[in-house]
């Protein structure tokens, strides 16, 4: 079996990275959409509730809420939005 040329390995790495990044971006977009949907339905969301729902840390949820607040899509309050 012959070894792959170095450029083929690089192309494969870039392809895998791109598709992994695109998948993560899609999940992130769905997560932000779900947060806005819950906010619309309930009038508020809590960091703990979202953290449990998505299975991520409260730090990630706080960052997501901050991102949505920067886009004027919600108003942050203590413990949620």
N, C-alpha and C positions, 0 to 999 in steps of 0.2 A: 504494500500500500504506500503510495507516495504522499509526501507531506503537502499540505495546502500552501500556496504562496501567501505571503504575509498580507497582501492586500485583500485576499478573500476572507481572512479572519477578521480584518478590520471592517469590511463591508458587513459581514455577519453580525459583528458586535454592534455596529451602528443600527442595523435593521432591528435587532432585538431591543436595543435601548429605545428606539423610536416607538415601537409597538408597546413596550412596557409603559413608557411615558404617556402615550395616548390612552391606554387603558386606565392609568391612574387619574388622568385628567377627566375622563368620562365618569369615573366613580365620584370624583370630587364635585363635578357639576351636578350629578344626581343627588349628592348629599346636600349641597347648597339649595337645590330646588326643593328637596324634602323639608328642609328647615323653613323655607319661605311658605311652603304649603301648610305646615303645622302652625306657623305663626298666623296665617290667614284664617285657619279653622278655629284656633283656640284663643287668639288674641295675644298669646304669650308663649314662650318656650323657656325651659330651664336648661342650664348647662348640664346638670346631672342627668336629666331625662334624655337629652341628646347624646350624651356620652354613653349611656347604657344602650340606647337604640342603635347607634352606629358601631359600638364596640371599640371606641377610641378614647384617648385620655381627654380630660377636661381642658387641658392646655390646647389641644387641637381644636376643640369646639370653640373655645374663646377666640382663637385666631380666626376661625371661620366667621364667627359673629362680628368680629372687628372688620373683616374684609367686606361683609355685607353692609355694615354701617358706613364704611367709606364710600360705598356706592349708593348711599341714601336709601337702602332697601328696608332698613329697620332701625330702631333706636335701642341701644344697649341700656340695660338697667342692672342693678346688682343681682348677680346670680343667673342672668339670662337676657332675654330681649322681649 
